[in-house]
Amino acid sequence: MKKIFKFLSSNIKILKYLLVAVVFLVAMFASREHNLQTRIKNTITIKELKKEIDYYQTKSKQNQERLQELKSDTNDLEKFARERYRMHAPNEDVYVVDYE
């Protein structure tokens, strides 16, 4: 028993640091809002959302360029309407072929 008290008294600084580390780890895993697991999930979600933002910004830029093309060229606009919305002139027939 004396050996244990002698060991504890001689290594009190190490025990203090160990106790602080244990309390910190318990706090990190026990807290609901600020634990390590929630932080990792939030970091992953943020990365996914940034990728999604980049995708939609690129898509928006492509759509803006396409809109400018359609506004500037009436032949291109007519071609777009025919292909996309299957529009046709009153005196012509249109045959739709799907490859699906």
Z-matrix of the N, CA and C atoms (Angstrom, degrees):
N
C 1 1.441
C 2 1.532 1 110.93
N 3 1.349 2 114.59 1 -37.29
C 4 1.456 3 118.68 2 179.50
C 5 1.524 4 111.16 3 -65.96
N 6 1.323 5 115.85 4 -32.85
C 7 1.464 6 119.64 5 179.32
C 8 1.522 7 111.03 6 -64.95
N 9 1.317 8 116.91 7 -37.64
C 10 1.466 9 121.06 8 179.83
C 11 1.517 10 110.28 9 -65.65
N 12 1.350 11 117.37 10 -46.00
C 13 1.462 12 120.68 11 179.17
C 14 1.525 13 111.19 12 -65.83
N 15 1.307 14 116.82 13 -36.10
C 16 1.460 15 120.58 14 178.17
C 17 1.530 16 109.70 15 -65.98
N 18 1.344 17 117.03 16 -42.20
C 19 1.459 18 121.53 17 178.55
C 20 1.532 19 110.67 18 -63.60
N 21 1.337 20 116.39 19 -44.38
C 22 1.459 21 120.66 20 -179.53
C 23 1.519 22 112.22 21 -65.08
N 24 1.291 23 117.15 22 -41.22
C 25 1.456 24 120.13 23 -178.79
C 26 1.527 25 111.78 24 -70.23
N 27 1.312 26 117.67 25 -31.82
C 28 1.467 27 119.67 26 -178.97
C 29 1.532 28 111.87 27 -80.92
N 30 1.295 29 118.30 28 -23.83
C 31 1.472 30 121.60 29 -177.38
C 32 1.517 31 111.88 30 -115.44
N 33 1.286 32 118.32 31 37.69
C 34 1.469 33 122.12 32 -176.27
C 35 1.527 34 112.00 33 -66.42
N 36 1.332 35 118.19 34 -34.41
C 37 1.464 36 120.70 35 178.98
C 38 1.534 37 110.36 36 -66.40
N 39 1.298 38 116.75 37 -42.95
C 40 1.457 39 120.99 38 179.34
C 41 1.527 40 109.74 39 -63.22
N 42 1.305 41 116.77 40 -40.93
C 43 1.469 42 120.36 41 179.46
C 44 1.525 43 111.73 42 -66.29
N 45 1.322 44 116.93 43 -36.49
C 46 1.469 45 119.75 44 177.63
C 47 1.531 46 110.35 45 -62.47
N 48 1.332 47 116.34 46 -46.92
C 49 1.461 48 120.01 47 179.42
C 50 1.530 49 111.46 48 -64.16
N 51 1.301 50 115.99 49 -38.73
C 52 1.451 51 120.91 50 178.56
C 53 1.532 52 110.56 51 -64.55
N 54 1.310 53 116.92 52 -42.79
C 55 1.460 54 121.86 53 178.76
C 56 1.530 55 110.99 54 -63.51
N 57 1.330 56 117.09 55 -43.17
C 58 1.464 57 120.71 56 178.50
C 59 1.529 58 110.28 57 -63.01
N 60 1.326 59 116.79 58 -42.18
C 61 1.467 60 120.46 59 179.21
C 62 1.523 61 111.19 60 -63.53
N 63 1.308 62 117.86 61 -42.10
C 64 1.463 63 121.42 62 179.56
C 65 1.529 64 110.51 63 -64.98
N 66 1.322 65 117.26 64 -43.64
C 67 1.466 66 120.94 65 178.46
C 68 1.532 67 110.13 66 -62.34
N 69 1.329 68 116.94 67 -41.71
C 70 1.459 69 121.22 68 179.13
C 71 1.531 70 110.71 69 -62.35
N 72 1.315 71 117.40 70 -46.24
C 73 1.467 72 120.90 71 -179.96
C 74 1.524 73 111.67 72 -63.89
N 75 1.305 74 117.07 73 -40.82
C 76 1.469 75 120.14 74 177.57
C 77 1.519 76 110.09 75 -63.45
N 78 1.320 77 116.83 76 -41.80
C 79 1.463 78 120.34 77 179.23
C 80 1.528 79 111.01 78 -65.25
N 81 1.324 80 117.54 79 -38.14
C 82 1.463 81 120.78 80 -179.01
C 83 1.532 82 112.04 81 -66.86
N 84 1.305 83 117.50 82 -34.27
C 85 1.453 84 119.84 83 -177.22
C 86 1.527 85 113.10 84 -96.27
N 87 1.320 86 118.61 85 -18.70
C 88 1.459 87 121.23 86 -176.27
C 89 1.528 88 112.66 87 -91.19
N 90 1.319 89 117.83 88 -29.64
C 91 1.454 90 120.93 89 -178.88
C 92 1.524 91 110.23 90 -67.47
N 93 1.308 92 117.91 91 136.24
C 94 1.460 93 121.12 92 -177.91
C 95 1.524 94 112.21 93 -76.46
N 96 1.298 95 117.44 94 -41.32
C 97 1.465 96 120.52 95 -174.14
C 98 1.523 97 113.40 96 -86.97
N 99 1.299 98 118.04 97 -31.72
C 100 1.458 99 120.53 98 -171.20
C 101 1.525 100 112.55 99 -119.27
N 102 1.295 101 117.57 100 31.81
C 103 1.457 102 117.72 101 -179.43
C 104 1.520 103 110.76 102 -87.28
N 105 1.294 104 115.68 103 169.98
C 106 1.454 105 122.21 104 -174.64
C 107 1.526 106 111.70 105 -67.54
N 108 1.300 107 117.72 106 -37.78
C 109 1.459 108 121.69 107 -179.21
C 110 1.533 109 110.57 108 -63.44
N 111 1.312 110 117.75 109 -45.13
C 112 1.459 111 121.50 110 178.93
C 113 1.512 112 110.74 111 -64.59
N 114 1.299 113 116.93 112 -38.47
C 115 1.467 114 120.94 113 179.25
C 116 1.530 115 110.78 114 -63.71
N 117 1.325 116 117.60 115 -41.84
C 118 1.461 117 120.92 116 179.18
C 119 1.528 118 110.49 117 -66.22
N 120 1.333 119 116.76 118 -43.00
C 121 1.472 120 120.46 119 178.25
C 122 1.531 121 110.64 120 -60.88
N 123 1.325 122 116.58 121 -43.11
C 124 1.460 123 120.28 122 -179.91
C 125 1.525 124 111.42 123 -65.27
N 126 1.322 125 117.76 124 -37.92
C 127 1.460 126 121.25 125 178.21
C 128 1.527 127 110.46 126 -64.09
N 129 1.325 128 116.98 127 -42.65
C 130 1.466 129 120.75 128 178.21
C 131 1.524 130 110.44 129 -64.24
N 132 1.321 131 117.05 130 -42.68
C 133 1.464 132 121.09 131 179.21
C 134 1.524 133 110.98 132 -62.62
N 135 1.322 134 117.30 133 -40.80
C 136 1.460 135 121.37 134 179.18
C 137 1.527 136 110.40 135 -62.64
N 138 1.326 137 117.29 136 -42.81
C 139 1.470 138 120.37 137 178.81
C 140 1.521 139 110.99 138 -62.59
N 141 1.330 140 117.14 139 -42.74
C 142 1.463 141 120.89 140 179.20
C 143 1.530 142 110.96 141 -64.05
N 144 1.319 143 116.79 142 -41.24
C 145 1.463 144 120.21 143 -179.91
C 146 1.530 145 111.41 144 -67.65
N 147 1.322 146 117.51 145 -35.66
C 148 1.471 147 120.21 146 176.68
C 149 1.527 148 110.79 147 -64.81
N 150 1.336 149 116.81 148 -39.75
C 151 1.460 150 120.15 149 176.56
C 152 1.527 151 110.07 150 -63.17
N 153 1.322 152 115.95 151 -41.17
C 154 1.463 153 120.49 152 179.66
C 155 1.527 154 111.15 153 -65.34
N 156 1.317 155 116.78 154 -39.58
C 157 1.469 156 120.90 155 177.09
C 158 1.521 157 110.23 156 -61.59
N 159 1.328 158 116.80 157 -45.88
C 160 1.465 159 120.62 158 178.46
C 161 1.525 160 111.18 159 -60.01
N 162 1.330 161 116.51 160 -42.75
C 163 1.465 162 120.55 161 179.54
C 164 1.528 163 110.76 162 -60.19
N 165 1.324 164 116.62 163 -48.31
C 166 1.461 165 119.51 164 -177.00
C 167 1.520 166 112.24 165 -70.87
N 168 1.325 167 118.05 166 -30.89
C 169 1.467 168 119.51 167 175.47
C 170 1.528 169 110.24 168 -66.76
N 171 1.314 170 117.20 169 -40.89
C 172 1.460 171 121.17 170 177.00
C 173 1.522 172 110.43 171 -64.25
N 174 1.316 173 116.30 172 -44.94
C 175 1.462 174 121.20 173 179.45
C 176 1.536 175 110.60 174 -62.05
N 177 1.319 176 116.87 175 -40.69
C 178 1.461 177 121.35 176 179.20
C 179 1.534 178 110.65 177 -64.32
N 180 1.319 179 116.17 178 -41.09
C 181 1.468 180 120.09 179 178.85
C 182 1.531 181 110.15 180 -63.64
N 183 1.330 182 117.30 181 -42.53
C 184 1.462 183 120.78 182 177.81
C 185 1.523 184 110.93 183 -62.37
N 186 1.326 185 116.93 184 -41.47
C 187 1.467 186 120.66 185 179.79
C 188 1.524 187 111.46 186 -66.45
N 189 1.326 188 117.11 187 -37.53
C 190 1.471 189 120.23 188 177.56
C 191 1.525 190 110.76 189 -64.16
N 192 1.343 191 115.92 190 -41.58
C 193 1.466 192 119.06 191 178.33
C 194 1.521 193 111.13 192 -64.63
N 195 1.328 194 116.65 193 -42.08
C 196 1.464 195 120.92 194 178.74
C 197 1.520 196 111.10 195 -63.77
N 198 1.328 197 116.51 196 -39.27
C 199 1.465 198 121.03 197 178.17
C 200 1.524 199 110.68 198 -63.05
N 201 1.319 200 117.14 199 -41.05
C 202 1.466 201 120.51 200 178.14
C 203 1.535 202 110.23 201 -63.40
N 204 1.329 203 116.58 202 -40.47
C 205 1.467 204 119.88 203 177.78
C 206 1.528 205 110.80 204 -62.06
N 207 1.321 206 116.50 205 -43.47
C 208 1.460 207 120.18 206 -178.68
C 209 1.524 208 112.27 207 -67.45
N 210 1.325 209 116.29 208 -34.72
C 211 1.469 210 119.55 209 179.56
C 212 1.527 211 111.53 210 -72.26
N 213 1.312 212 116.79 211 -29.25
C 214 1.461 213 119.29 212 -173.70
C 215 1.529 214 113.27 213 -87.69
N 216 1.319 215 118.99 214 -26.81
C 217 1.458 216 121.34 215 -174.22
C 218 1.526 217 110.17 216 -125.41
N 219 1.351 218 116.65 217 116.71
C 220 1.469 219 119.81 218 -178.07
C 221 1.521 220 111.65 219 -72.42
N 222 1.317 221 118.28 220 -31.75
C 223 1.468 222 120.23 221 177.27
C 224 1.530 223 110.09 222 -64.95
N 225 1.309 224 116.15 223 -40.77
C 226 1.462 225 120.64 224 178.10
C 227 1.529 226 110.69 225 -65.27
N 228 1.330 227 116.32 226 -38.16
C 229 1.461 228 121.08 227 177.84
C 230 1.529 229 110.63 228 -63.87
N 231 1.310 230 116.61 229 -42.64
C 232 1.467 231 120.45 230 178.87
C 233 1.527 232 110.58 231 -64.64
N 234 1.314 233 117.02 232 -42.65
C 235 1.466 234 121.18 233 178.23
C 236 1.529 235 110.83 234 -61.57
N 237 1.345 236 115.70 235 -42.83
C 238 1.467 237 121.06 236 178.59
C 239 1.520 238 111.02 237 -61.24
N 240 1.327 239 117.05 238 -45.34
C 241 1.474 240 121.33 239 -179.51
C 242 1.524 241 111.03 240 -64.19
N 243 1.313 242 117.04 241 -39.82
C 244 1.465 243 120.38 242 179.59
C 245 1.528 244 111.26 243 -65.90
N 246 1.324 245 116.70 244 -44.41
C 247 1.465 246 120.15 245 -177.06
C 248 1.523 247 112.22 246 -73.93
N 249 1.295 248 115.52 247 -44.91
C 250 1.466 249 119.44 248 -171.76
C 251 1.526 250 112.94 249 -79.67
N 252 1.310 251 116.11 250 -45.02
C 253 1.463 252 120.54 251 -173.54
C 254 1.528 253 113.17 252 -109.21
N 255 1.323 254 116.48 253 6.96
C 256 1.464 255 122.84 254 177.58
C 257 1.535 256 112.05 255 53.81
N 258 1.309 257 114.94 256 43.87
C 259 1.457 258 120.70 257 178.49
C 260 1.530 259 108.86 258 -85.67
N 261 1.330 260 115.82 259 156.32
C 262 1.460 261 120.07 260 178.94
C 263 1.517 262 109.78 261 -151.23
N 264 1.293 263 114.04 262 162.85
C 265 1.468 264 120.07 263 177.60
C 266 1.532 265 108.53 264 -75.66
N 267 1.344 266 117.71 265 158.37
C 268 1.475 267 120.15 266 -177.14
C 269 1.528 268 114.27 267 -62.06
N 270 1.317 269 118.56 268 -26.59
C 271 1.458 270 120.02 269 -174.90
C 272 1.535 271 113.69 270 -100.56
N 273 1.313 272 118.90 271 18.40
C 274 1.460 273 120.56 272 -179.12
C 275 1.521 274 111.43 273 -131.79
N 276 1.311 275 115.84 274 157.92
C 277 1.463 276 122.38 275 177.89
C 278 1.522 277 108.63 276 -107.21
N 279 1.329 278 115.04 277 145.42
C 280 1.466 279 120.40 278 179.75
C 281 1.517 280 108.12 279 -121.63
N 282 1.319 281 116.09 280 132.24
C 283 1.457 282 122.34 281 176.70
C 284 1.525 283 108.16 282 -114.22
N 285 1.310 284 116.86 283 121.21
C 286 1.456 285 122.10 284 -177.44
C 287 1.525 286 108.93 285 -97.08
N 288 1.336 287 115.31 286 126.83
C 289 1.458 288 120.73 287 178.62
C 290 1.512 289 107.30 288 -120.87
N 291 1.349 290 115.80 289 117.71
C 292 1.470 291 120.13 290 176.91
C 293 1.513 292 108.69 291 -98.80
N 294 1.312 293 116.43 292 139.98
C 295 1.467 294 121.83 293 -179.97
C 296 1.499 295 112.98 294 -100.64
N 297 1.287 296 118.60 295 15.20
C 298 1.473 297 121.58 296 -177.22
C 299 1.480 298 112.94 297 -81.61
